[in-house]
């Protein structure tokens, strides 16, 4: 979804999936002038997946199955390398310990909503892959997460057997999650955006607490001001949900929750 608060300035860089065995963290652009990289951005041995802590998520096996099906469906010829290492790499990214809102549970929620909205999409398989890659590269203090995640897709998907055209569509959709303001006829973007924003129609207290925890490094005053700006931006979109399903299921409650949170922040 749009950054829960506006990001501070962040340096540029690139993202690398690594080889087919497992992948690696996003690699720093050797020509870029950057401060010391965050540990989650440091290059690792290509045989390693991004490090995650704790026990595997209870839904890991089901998620790997969903990933494999989405990847196989998106392959133009049906042929390609084993989907498993790619799925494991992505799940390791979603399980990184610095995440509090953009977690594996968020990925599951978005994938479930994409399934509910798939009949509105022109290319549901591309949307499902975009859901996997959106925020796959994620550091809350960086503003380049969407771009890095899109580049990750552009590197991984062709290697995994996905056509150039589908890869381009996946990357385009990932980049568009910066704004969450899809065009009238952009049905794929509408489905991905609504799947990401459907959380706004859920329990506002739990969602707000997770967002605040993920941005714990931001002082309270700055967080409240930045968060209020994001809420006003979302409330200014008419409608917030563009598909008939989204408008029926989530529009009214999401707007009420956004208005309530904004009122509380302004109190």
PASEBA-1860 file (N, C-alpha, C; in nm, 3 decimals):
! residues 267
1> XXXXXXXX> 0.085/-0.119/0.000/0.000/0.000/0.000/0.087/0.123/0.000 ~ 0.030/0.244/-0.015/0.115/0.361/-0.008/0.191/0.361/0.124 ~ 0.311/0.418/0.124/0.388/0.421/0.247/0.300/0.472/0.361 ~ 0.290/0.397/0.473/0.203/0.440/0.582/0.237/0.577/0.636 ~ 0.362/0.618/0.623/0.402/0.757/0.644/0.498/0.790/0.531 ~ 0.511/0.919/0.494/0.606/0.952/0.388/0.747/0.908/0.427 ~ 0.819/0.850/0.330/0.954/0.804/0.357/1.051/0.921/0.364 ~ 1.153/0.910/0.449/1.264/1.005/0.436/1.338/0.978/0.307
9> XXXXXXXX> 1.426/1.069/0.268/1.505/1.048/0.147/1.584/0.920/0.161 ~ 1.590/0.844/0.053/1.669/0.722/0.057/1.756/0.713/-0.067 ~ 1.873/0.650/-0.054/1.963/0.640/-0.167/1.912/0.542/-0.270 ~ 1.964/0.554/-0.390/1.924/0.464/-0.497/2.002/0.335/-0.486 ~ 1.958/0.236/-0.562/2.028/0.108/-0.562/1.952/0.011/-0.648 ~ 1.996/-0.114/-0.648/1.934/-0.215/-0.731/1.903/-0.335/-0.646 ~ 1.828/-0.428/-0.703/1.790/-0.549/-0.631/1.828/-0.669/-0.714 ~ 1.878/-0.770/-0.650/1.919/-0.890/-0.721/1.859/-1.012/-0.654
17> XXXXXXXX> 1.804/-1.102/-0.735/1.745/-1.223/-0.678/1.850/-1.329/-0.654 ~ 1.959/-1.324/-0.727/2.061/-1.426/-0.710/2.038/-1.543/-0.802 ~ 2.111/-1.653/-0.782/2.100/-1.764/-0.875/1.981/-1.852/-0.843 ~ 1.963/-1.956/-0.922/1.842/-2.038/-0.912/1.838/-2.123/-0.786 ~ 1.953/-2.143/-0.725/1.952/-2.230/-0.607/1.873/-2.169/-0.493 ~ 1.887/-2.038/-0.473/1.815/-1.979/-0.362/1.805/-1.829/-0.376 ~ 1.908/-1.761/-0.424/1.901/-1.616/-0.439/1.983/-1.548/-0.331 ~ 1.976/-1.415/-0.334/2.052/-1.337/-0.237/1.981/-1.205/-0.215
25> XXXXXXXX> 2.027/-1.132/-0.117/1.970/-1.000/-0.089/1.998/-0.905/-0.203 ~ 1.924/-0.795/-0.205/1.946/-0.695/-0.308/2.089/-0.645/-0.301 ~ 2.151/-0.633/-0.418/2.292/-0.596/-0.425/2.304/-0.446/-0.446 ~ 2.396/-0.384/-0.376/2.418/-0.241/-0.391/2.479/-0.211/-0.527 ~ 2.437/-0.104/-0.589/2.494/-0.059/-0.715/2.636/-0.012/-0.688 ~ 2.737/-0.077/-0.750/2.876/-0.040/-0.716/2.911/0.102/-0.756 ~ 2.831/0.162/-0.847/2.860/0.297/-0.888/2.790/0.403/-0.807 ~ 2.704/0.361/-0.716/2.625/0.457/-0.640/2.700/0.500/-0.515
33> XXXXXXXX> 2.679/0.624/-0.476/2.737/0.676/-0.353/2.634/0.661/-0.244 ~ 2.660/0.570/-0.151/2.563/0.540/-0.048/2.632/0.527/0.087 ~ 2.556/0.548/0.195/2.611/0.521/0.327/2.627/0.372/0.349 ~ 2.681/0.334/0.461/2.696/0.193/0.495/2.562/0.123/0.480 ~ 2.554/0.012/0.406/2.425/-0.051/0.379/2.364/-0.112/0.504 ~ 2.233/-0.111/0.506/2.158/-0.182/0.609/2.193/-0.330/0.598 ~ 2.200/-0.404/0.711/2.233/-0.546/0.702/2.144/-0.623/0.606 ~ 2.016/-0.583/0.595/1.925/-0.655/0.507/1.954/-0.631/0.361
41> XXXXXXXX> 2.041/-0.535/0.330/2.074/-0.506/0.191/2.212/-0.558/0.152 ~ 2.286/-0.615/0.244/2.420/-0.660/0.213/2.415/-0.784/0.126 ~ 2.503/-0.791/0.028/2.510/-0.909/-0.057/2.559/-1.028/0.025 ~ 2.502/-1.143/-0.001/2.542/-1.266/0.067/2.587/-1.366/-0.037 ~ 2.637/-1.480/0.008/2.672/-1.586/-0.084/2.550/-1.627/-0.165 ~ 2.565/-1.647/-0.296/2.449/-1.679/-0.378/2.375/-1.805/-0.336 ~ 2.440/-1.893/-0.261/2.374/-2.015/-0.220/2.281/-1.995/-0.102 ~ 2.281/-1.875/-0.044/2.201/-1.850/0.075/2.074/-1.774/0.041
49> XXXXXXXX> 1.969/-1.801/0.117/1.849/-1.720/0.107/1.858/-1.607/0.209 ~ 1.778/-1.500/0.194/1.776/-1.396/0.297/1.744/-1.457/0.432 ~ 1.816/-1.413/0.534/1.801/-1.472/0.666/1.669/-1.432/0.729 ~ 1.600/-1.528/0.789/1.480/-1.502/0.866/1.497/-1.567/1.002 ~ 1.433/-1.511/1.101/1.447/-1.563/1.235/1.319/-1.631/1.277 ~ 1.329/-1.719/1.379/1.211/-1.785/1.432/1.171/-1.905/1.350 ~ 1.059/-1.964/1.389/1.006/-2.083/1.323/0.940/-2.045/1.190 ~ 0.933/-2.141/1.098/0.865/-2.113/0.972/0.718/-2.077/0.996
57> XXXXXXXX> 0.664/-1.995/0.911/0.523/-1.958/0.921/0.437/-2.083/0.902 ~ 0.329/-2.097/0.977/0.245/-2.217/0.963/0.192/-2.239/0.822 ~ 0.182/-2.133/0.745/0.128/-2.145/0.609/0.237/-2.162/0.503 ~ 0.361/-2.190/0.544/0.471/-2.194/0.449/0.445/-2.293/0.336 ~ 0.407/-2.414/0.368/0.388/-2.515/0.263/0.276/-2.474/0.167 ~ 0.167/-2.422/0.223/0.056/-2.378/0.137/0.099/-2.261/0.049 ~ 0.179/-2.170/0.105/0.226/-2.055/0.027/0.320/-2.100/-0.085 ~ 0.408/-2.192/-0.056/0.498/-2.241/-0.161/0.420/-2.309/-0.273
65> XXXXXXXX> 0.313/-2.377/-0.238/0.228/-2.439/-0.339/0.159/-2.332/-0.423 ~ 0.110/-2.226/-0.358/0.045/-2.118/-0.431/0.145/-2.047/-0.523 ~ 0.267/-2.025/-0.474/0.369/-1.963/-0.555/0.398/-2.049/-0.679 ~ 0.419/-2.178/-0.658/0.452/-2.266/-0.769/0.342/-2.265/-0.874 ~ 0.217/-2.267/-0.831/0.107/-2.265/-0.926/0.102/-2.135/-1.003 ~ 0.121/-2.023/-0.932/0.120/-1.893/-0.998/0.232/-1.882/-1.101 ~ 0.351/-1.929/-1.065/0.465/-1.921/-1.156/0.444/-2.010/-1.278 ~ 0.399/-2.133/-1.255/0.377/-2.226/-1.367/0.269/-2.171/-1.461
73> XXXXXXXX> 0.163/-2.116/-1.405/0.056/-2.060/-1.488/0.105/-1.944/-1.574 ~ 0.201/-1.869/-1.521/0.249/-1.749/-1.591/0.354/-1.781/-1.697 ~ 0.411/-1.899/-1.693/0.513/-1.935/-1.790/0.449/-1.955/-1.928 ~ 0.510/-1.893/-2.027/0.455/-1.900/-2.161/0.456/-2.043/-2.214 ~ 0.562/-2.117/-2.186/0.576/-2.252/-2.240/0.543/-2.360/-2.137 ~ 0.531/-2.320/-2.010/0.510/-2.418/-1.904/0.638/-2.478/-1.854 ~ 0.750/-2.456/-1.923/0.878/-2.513/-1.883/0.960/-2.409/-1.808 ~ 1.048/-2.460/-1.721/1.134/-2.370/-1.646/1.193/-2.441/-1.527
81> XXXXXXXX> 1.280/-2.373/-1.454/1.344/-2.435/-1.338/1.245/-2.458/-1.224 ~ 1.289/-2.531/-1.126/1.208/-2.561/-1.008/1.161/-2.431/-0.942 ~ 1.030/-2.415/-0.922/0.981/-2.292/-0.859/1.020/-2.278/-0.712 ~ 1.051/-2.391/-0.645/1.067/-2.390/-0.500/1.172/-2.292/-0.449 ~ 1.295/-2.290/-0.505/1.395/-2.196/-0.451/1.352/-2.050/-0.461 ~ 1.279/-2.016/-0.567/1.232/-1.878/-0.580/1.129/-1.846/-0.472 ~ 1.037/-1.938/-0.449/0.937/-1.917/-0.345/0.999/-1.908/-0.207 ~ 1.098/-1.993/-0.181/1.165/-1.988/-0.051/1.236/-1.856/-0.031
89> XXXXXXXX> 1.299/-1.806/-0.137/1.368/-1.677/-0.128/1.269/-1.565/-0.095 ~ 1.157/-1.564/-0.165/1.057/-1.460/-0.141/1.001/-1.469/0.001 ~ 0.971/-1.589/0.046/0.917/-1.604/0.182/1.019/-1.563/0.287 ~ 1.148/-1.589/0.261/1.250/-1.543/0.356/1.252/-1.390/0.363 ~ 1.231/-1.325/0.250/1.225/-1.179/0.250/1.106/-1.130/0.330 ~ 0.989/-1.190/0.307/0.868/-1.146/0.379/0.877/-1.175/0.529 ~ 0.966/-1.265/0.569/0.981/-1.300/0.711/1.095/-1.225/0.779 ~ 1.154/-1.126/0.713/1.265/-1.053/0.773/1.223/-0.991/0.906
97> XXXXXXXX> 1.312/-0.994/1.006/1.273/-0.956/1.142/1.239/-0.809/1.161 ~ 1.279/-0.721/1.069/1.247/-0.579/1.088/1.105/-0.546/1.045 ~ 1.034/-0.639/0.986/0.898/-0.613/0.939/0.798/-0.629/1.054 ~ 0.700/-0.541/1.056/0.592/-0.551/1.155/0.454/-0.551/1.090 ~ 0.441/-0.478/0.980/0.315/-0.479/0.905/0.330/-0.554/0.772 ~ 0.437/-0.526/0.698/0.460/-0.590/0.569/0.524/-0.727/0.592 ~ 0.446/-0.816/0.648/0.491/-0.948/0.690/0.429/-1.057/0.603 ~ 0.460/-1.182/0.636/0.400/-1.295/0.564/0.248/-1.292/0.576
105> XXXXXXXX> 0.196/-1.251/0.690/0.051/-1.243/0.705/-0.009/-1.141/0.608 ~ 0.063/-1.030/0.587/0.016/-0.932/0.489/0.017/-0.992/0.348 ~ 0.123/-1.064/0.314/0.129/-1.130/0.184/0.011/-1.223/0.165 ~ -0.020/-1.303/0.268/-0.134/-1.395/0.259/-0.263/-1.319/0.236 ~ -0.282/-1.211/0.310/-0.404/-1.132/0.296/-0.418/-1.077/0.154 ~ -0.308/-1.025/0.099/-0.313/-0.969/-0.036/-0.342/-1.080/-0.138 ~ -0.276/-1.193/-0.125/-0.301/-1.303/-0.217/-0.447/-1.349/-0.211 ~ -0.503/-1.355/-0.091/-0.643/-1.395/-0.077/-0.737/-1.296/-0.144
113> XXXXXXXX> -0.708/-1.168/-0.127/-0.792/-1.066/-0.190/-0.777/-1.068/-0.343 ~ -0.656/-1.095/-0.391/-0.638/-1.108/-0.537/-0.724/-1.221/-0.590 ~ -0.729/-1.333/-0.517/-0.814/-1.443/-0.561/-0.961/-1.401/-0.565 ~ -1.004/-1.323/-0.468/-1.143/-1.278/-0.466/-1.174/-1.185/-0.582 ~ -1.075/-1.108/-0.625/-1.095/-1.006/-0.727/-1.048/-1.050/-0.865 ~ -0.998/-1.173/-0.877/-0.930/-1.216/-1.000/-1.018/-1.203/-1.124 ~ -1.148/-1.217/-1.109/-1.236/-1.211/-1.226/-1.243/-1.070/-1.286 ~ -1.193/-0.970/-1.213/-1.189/-0.834/-1.266/-1.059/-0.807/-1.344
121> XXXXXXXX> -0.958/-0.891/-1.329/-0.827/-0.867/-1.389/-0.821/-0.916/-1.532 ~ -0.739/-0.849/-1.612/-0.713/-0.896/-1.749/-0.612/-1.009/-1.750 ~ -0.520/-1.009/-1.654/-0.417/-1.112/-1.643/-0.399/-1.148/-1.496 ~ -0.486/-1.233/-1.442/-0.478/-1.267/-1.298/-0.344/-1.327/-1.257 ~ -0.281/-1.403/-1.346/-0.152/-1.464/-1.310/-0.045/-1.358/-1.289 ~ -0.043/-1.256/-1.374/0.053/-1.147/-1.356/0.026/-1.072/-1.227 ~ -0.100/-1.054/-1.193/-0.135/-0.983/-1.069/-0.089/-1.065/-0.949 ~ -0.107/-1.197/-0.955/-0.064/-1.281/-0.842/0.088/-1.272/-0.824
129> XXXXXXXX> 0.162/-1.275/-0.933/0.307/-1.262/-0.921/0.344/-1.124/-0.867 ~ 0.274/-1.022/-0.910/0.301/-0.887/-0.858/0.274/-0.880/-0.709 ~ 0.172/-0.951/-0.661/0.144/-0.954/-0.518/0.261/-1.015/-0.441 ~ 0.322/-1.119/-0.497/0.438/-1.181/-0.432/0.557/-1.085/-0.427 ~ 0.575/-1.006/-0.532/0.694/-0.922/-0.540/0.675/-0.783/-0.480 ~ 0.552/-0.737/-0.463/0.535/-0.603/-0.408/0.588/-0.603/-0.264 ~ 0.675/-0.511/-0.234/0.740/-0.501/-0.103/0.826/-0.623/-0.068 ~ 0.865/-0.703/-0.168/0.959/-0.812/-0.140/1.092/-0.756/-0.093
137> XXXXXXXX> 1.128/-0.640/-0.144/1.241/-0.563/-0.091/1.180/-0.453/-0.005 ~ 1.206/-0.458/0.124/1.138/-0.363/0.212/1.223/-0.323/0.330 ~ 1.252/-0.194/0.335/1.311/-0.130/0.453/1.227/-0.006/0.480 ~ 1.170/0.007/0.598/1.075/0.116/0.622/1.136/0.256/0.614 ~ 1.268/0.267/0.625/1.330/0.399/0.616/1.379/0.432/0.475 ~ 1.339/0.353/0.377/1.379/0.377/0.239/1.257/0.405/0.152 ~ 1.274/0.492/0.054/1.166/0.524/-0.039/1.178/0.449/-0.171 ~ 1.277/0.361/-0.183/1.300/0.290/-0.308/1.250/0.146/-0.305
145> XXXXXXXX> 1.166/0.112/-0.209/1.124/-0.027/-0.195/1.050/-0.078/-0.319 ~ 0.958/0.001/-0.372/0.882/-0.045/-0.488/0.972/-0.063/-0.610 ~ 1.062/0.033/-0.631/1.153/0.021/-0.745/1.245/-0.100/-0.729 ~ 1.298/-0.120/-0.612/1.386/-0.235/-0.590/1.310/-0.366/-0.603 ~ 1.187/-0.368/-0.555/1.106/-0.489/-0.568/1.075/-0.518/-0.715 ~ 1.047/-0.414/-0.791/1.021/-0.432/-0.935/1.145/-0.485/-1.005 ~ 1.262/-0.434/-0.970/1.386/-0.482/-1.031/1.412/-0.627/-0.993 ~ 1.378/-0.662/-0.872/1.391/-0.802/-0.830/1.307/-0.892/-0.920
153> XXXXXXXX> 1.184/-0.852/-0.947/1.098/-0.929/-1.038/1.157/-0.935/-1.178 ~ 1.214/-0.824/-1.224/1.271/-0.821/-1.358/1.391/-0.913/-1.372 ~ 1.461/-0.938/-1.263/1.574/-1.030/-1.266/1.529/-1.175/-1.248 ~ 1.437/-1.198/-1.157/1.402/-1.335/-1.121/1.310/-1.403/-1.221 ~ 1.209/-1.332/-1.268/1.105/-1.397/-1.347/1.153/-1.450/-1.482 ~ 1.233/-1.375/-1.559/1.283/-1.435/-1.683/1.366/-1.561/-1.659 ~ 1.447/-1.557/-1.553/1.526/-1.675/-1.517/1.436/-1.792/-1.481 ~ 1.320/-1.762/-1.423/1.227/-1.866/-1.380/1.134/-1.912/-1.492
161> XXXXXXXX> 1.153/-1.860/-1.613/1.076/-1.909/-1.726/0.958/-1.824/-1.768 ~ 0.947/-1.702/-1.712/0.834/-1.614/-1.744/0.872/-1.526/-1.862 ~ 0.776/-1.502/-1.950/0.803/-1.425/-2.071/0.841/-1.281/-2.038 ~ 0.904/-1.216/-2.136/0.942/-1.077/-2.121/0.818/-0.989/-2.100 ~ 0.711/-1.020/-2.172/0.591/-0.938/-2.163/0.526/-0.949/-2.025 ~ 0.515/-1.070/-1.974/0.455/-1.088/-1.842/0.543/-1.028/-1.734 ~ 0.674/-1.046/-1.746/0.766/-0.986/-1.651/0.749/-0.834/-1.647 ~ 0.739/-0.774/-1.763/0.722/-0.628/-1.769/0.592/-0.586/-1.702
169> XXXXXXXX> 0.486/-0.664/-1.719/0.359/-0.629/-1.656/0.368/-0.643/-1.504 ~ 0.433/-0.748/-1.457/0.451/-0.765/-1.313/0.528/-0.647/-1.255 ~ 0.638/-0.612/-1.318/0.720/-0.501/-1.268/0.643/-0.369/-1.272 ~ 0.566/-0.348/-1.377/0.485/-0.226/-1.387/0.387/-0.219/-1.270 ~ 0.320/-0.329/-1.240/0.223/-0.331/-1.131/0.289/-0.304/-0.997 ~ 0.406/-0.362/-0.975/0.477/-0.340/-0.849/0.512/-0.192/-0.834 ~ 0.560/-0.131/-0.940/0.595/0.012/-0.932/0.472/0.098/-0.904 ~ 0.357/0.060/-0.955/0.237/0.141/-0.937/0.183/0.136/-0.794
177> XXXXXXXX> 0.232/0.043/-0.713/0.186/0.041/-0.573/0.238/0.160/-0.494 ~ 0.323/0.241/-0.552/0.366/0.363/-0.485/0.246/0.455/-0.461 ~ 0.157/0.465/-0.559/0.047/0.561/-0.553/-0.088/0.499/-0.519 ~ -0.113/0.376/-0.565/-0.244/0.314/-0.545/-0.357/0.402/-0.600 ~ -0.339/0.446/-0.723/-0.441/0.528/-0.788/-0.455/0.480/-0.933 ~ -0.515/0.361/-0.953/-0.516/0.300/-1.087/-0.603/0.375/-1.186 ~ -0.564/0.366/-1.313/-0.642/0.427/-1.420/-0.773/0.350/-1.439 ~ -0.867/0.417/-1.503/-1.002/0.361/-1.516/-1.004/0.225/-1.585
185> XXXXXXXX> -0.924/0.207/-1.687/-0.925/0.082/-1.764/-0.809/-0.011/-1.728 ~ -0.733/0.024/-1.625/-0.619/-0.060/-1.585/-0.668/-0.163/-1.484 ~ -0.730/-0.268/-1.534/-0.795/-0.365/-1.446/-0.695/-0.443/-1.361 ~ -0.578/-0.474/-1.416/-0.478/-0.545/-1.335/-0.435/-0.461/-1.216 ~ -0.408/-0.334/-1.240/-0.365/-0.246/-1.131/-0.477/-0.226/-1.031 ~ -0.600/-0.217/-1.078/-0.713/-0.204/-0.986/-0.719/-0.322/-0.890 ~ -0.701/-0.442/-0.942/-0.709/-0.561/-0.857/-0.595/-0.563/-0.756 ~ -0.473/-0.536/-0.798/-0.361/-0.539/-0.703/-0.376/-0.430/-0.598
193> XXXXXXXX> -0.412/-0.310/-0.639/-0.428/-0.201/-0.543/-0.537/-0.232/-0.441 ~ -0.649/-0.284/-0.488/-0.759/-0.312/-0.396/-0.726/-0.427/-0.303 ~ -0.653/-0.525/-0.354/-0.610/-0.635/-0.266/-0.520/-0.583/-0.155 ~ -0.438/-0.484/-0.187/-0.347/-0.425/-0.089/-0.418/-0.333/0.008 ~ -0.522/-0.264/-0.040/-0.593/-0.165/0.043/-0.711/-0.224/0.119 ~ -0.749/-0.347/0.092/-0.866/-0.405/0.159/-0.849/-0.410/0.310 ~ -0.724/-0.410/0.357/-0.698/-0.408/0.501/-0.762/-0.287/0.568 ~ -0.780/-0.179/0.492/-0.838/-0.058/0.549/-0.982/-0.079/0.594
201> XXXXXXXX> -1.045/-0.182/0.545/-1.182/-0.213/0.586/-1.186/-0.316/0.698 ~ -1.070/-0.351/0.751/-1.064/-0.449/0.860/-1.057/-0.382/0.995 ~ -0.993/-0.452/1.091/-0.982/-0.398/1.226/-0.881/-0.285/1.232 ~ -0.923/-0.161/1.249/-0.831/-0.048/1.239/-0.726/-0.043/1.349 ~ -0.758/-0.088/1.468/-0.662/-0.077/1.578/-0.541/-0.167/1.556 ~ -0.565/-0.292/1.516/-0.455/-0.385/1.493/-0.368/-0.337/1.377 ~ -0.430/-0.292/1.271/-0.356/-0.243/1.155/-0.272/-0.121/1.192 ~ -0.332/-0.025/1.262/-0.261/0.097/1.299/-0.143/0.066/1.391
209> XXXXXXXX> -0.162/-0.028/1.483/-0.053/-0.064/1.575/0.064/-0.126/1.500 ~ 0.034/-0.210/1.401/0.142/-0.273/1.324/0.218/-0.170/1.242 ~ 0.145/-0.074/1.185/0.210/0.032/1.108/0.301/0.114/1.199 ~ 0.251/0.150/1.317/0.333/0.232/1.408/0.458/0.155/1.450 ~ 0.444/0.025/1.476/0.559/-0.055/1.517/0.664/-0.062/1.406 ~ 0.619/-0.068/1.282/0.713/-0.076/1.171/0.788/0.056/1.153 ~ 0.726/0.165/1.194/0.788/0.297/1.185/0.828/0.350/1.324 ~ 0.872/0.259/1.409/0.908/0.298/1.546/1.022/0.398/1.550
217> XXXXXXXX> 1.104/0.403/1.446/1.218/0.495/1.443/1.174/0.639/1.416 ~ 1.048/0.660/1.377/0.999/0.794/1.348/0.943/0.855/1.476 ~ 0.985/0.976/1.516/0.929/1.040/1.636/0.778/1.058/1.625 ~ 0.712/1.061/1.741/0.565/1.064/1.743/0.507/1.180/1.663 ~ 0.558/1.299/1.681/0.502/1.415/1.612/0.516/1.400/1.460 ~ 0.632/1.356/1.417/0.655/1.339/1.273/0.567/1.227/1.218 ~ 0.552/1.121/1.296/0.467/1.011/1.250/0.323/1.056/1.236 ~ 0.272/1.126/1.335/0.132/1.170/1.331/0.108/1.262/1.211
225> XXXXXXXX> 0.200/1.354/1.184/0.184/1.446/1.072/0.192/1.371/0.939 ~ 0.289/1.282/0.926/0.305/1.208/0.801/0.191/1.112/0.776 ~ 0.148/1.045/0.883/0.037/0.952/0.870/-0.091/1.026/0.832 ~ -0.113/1.141/0.891/-0.232/1.220/0.857/-0.231/1.260/0.710 ~ -0.115/1.294/0.657/-0.105/1.328/0.516/-0.145/1.210/0.427 ~ -0.099/1.090/0.464/-0.132/0.970/0.386/-0.283/0.943/0.393 ~ -0.341/0.958/0.510/-0.485/0.934/0.526/-0.566/1.032/0.441 ~ -0.524/1.158/0.440/-0.595/1.257/0.358/-0.582/1.224/0.209
233> XXXXXXXX> -0.465/1.176/0.170/-0.445/1.137/0.030/-0.541/1.025/-0.008 ~ -0.553/0.925/0.078/-0.643/0.813/0.049/-0.788/0.858/0.048 ~ -0.827/0.940/0.144/-0.965/0.988/0.149/-0.998/1.076/0.029 ~ -0.896/1.136/-0.031/-0.919/1.221/-0.146/-0.943/1.145/-0.275 ~ -0.920/1.016/-0.273/-0.945/0.935/-0.393/-1.093/0.898/-0.398 ~ -1.158/0.930/-0.507/-1.301/0.902/-0.525/-1.324/0.826/-0.654 ~ -1.361/0.698/-0.645/-1.370/0.617/-0.524/-1.233/0.561/-0.486 ~ -1.223/0.508/-0.366/-1.100/0.445/-0.322/-1.084/0.309/-0.389
241> XXXXXXXX> -1.194/0.237/-0.407/-1.197/0.107/-0.473/-1.269/0.122/-0.606 ~ -1.211/0.069/-0.712/-1.265/0.091/-0.846/-1.347/-0.027/-0.898 ~ -1.320/-0.148/-0.852/-1.397/-0.262/-0.903/-1.533/-0.268/-0.833 ~ -1.634/-0.325/-0.898/-1.763/-0.340/-0.831/-1.752/-0.419/-0.701 ~ -1.669/-0.522/-0.700/-1.652/-0.602/-0.578/-1.593/-0.518/-0.466 ~ -1.488/-0.443/-0.496/-1.424/-0.361/-0.394/-1.515/-0.252/-0.342 ~ -1.590/-0.190/-0.431/-1.681/-0.085/-0.387/-1.790/-0.142/-0.297 ~ -1.839/-0.259/-0.327/-1.945/-0.319/-0.247/-1.895/-0.367/-0.112
249> XXXXXXXX> -1.778/-0.431/-0.111/-1.730/-0.497/0.011/-1.654/-0.403/0.105 ~ -1.578/-0.308/0.050/-1.480/-0.239/0.134/-1.490/-0.087/0.135 ~ -1.551/-0.025/0.036/-1.545/0.121/0.023/-1.598/0.193/0.147 ~ -1.717/0.161/0.188/-1.782/0.235/0.296/-1.704/0.220/0.428 ~ -1.672/0.096/0.463/-1.604/0.071/0.590/-1.462/0.129/0.588 ~ -1.392/0.116/0.476/-1.257/0.170/0.468/-1.257/0.321/0.487 ~ -1.352/0.390/0.425/-1.358/0.535/0.440/-1.391/0.574/0.584 ~ -1.478/0.501/0.645/-1.510/0.529/0.786/-1.387/0.509/0.874
257> XXXXXXXX> -1.312/0.400/0.851/-1.192/0.375/0.931/-1.086/0.481/0.908 ~ -1.068/0.522/0.783/-0.968/0.625/0.753/-1.006/0.757/0.821 ~ -1.133/0.794/0.813/-1.179/0.919/0.874/-1.163/0.915/1.027 ~ -1.191/0.799/1.085/-1.178/0.784/1.230/-1.032/0.796/1.273 ~ -0.943/0.729/1.200/-0.801/0.736/1.236/-0.749/0.879/1.220 ~ -0.792/0.946/1.114/-0.748/1.086/1.094/-0.797/1.174/1.206 ~ -0.922/1.153/1.251/-0.976/1.232/1.362/-0.897/1.210/1.489 ~ -0.860/1.084/1.515/-0.784/1.053/1.635/-0.643/1.114/1.630
265> XXX> -0.582/1.111/1.511/-0.449/1.170/1.498/-0.452/1.322/1.516 ~ -0.564/1.382/1.480/-0.576/1.528/1.486/-0.624/1.578/1.620 ~ -0.661/1.486/1.708/-0.719/1.527/1.838/-0.611/1.591/1.927
END
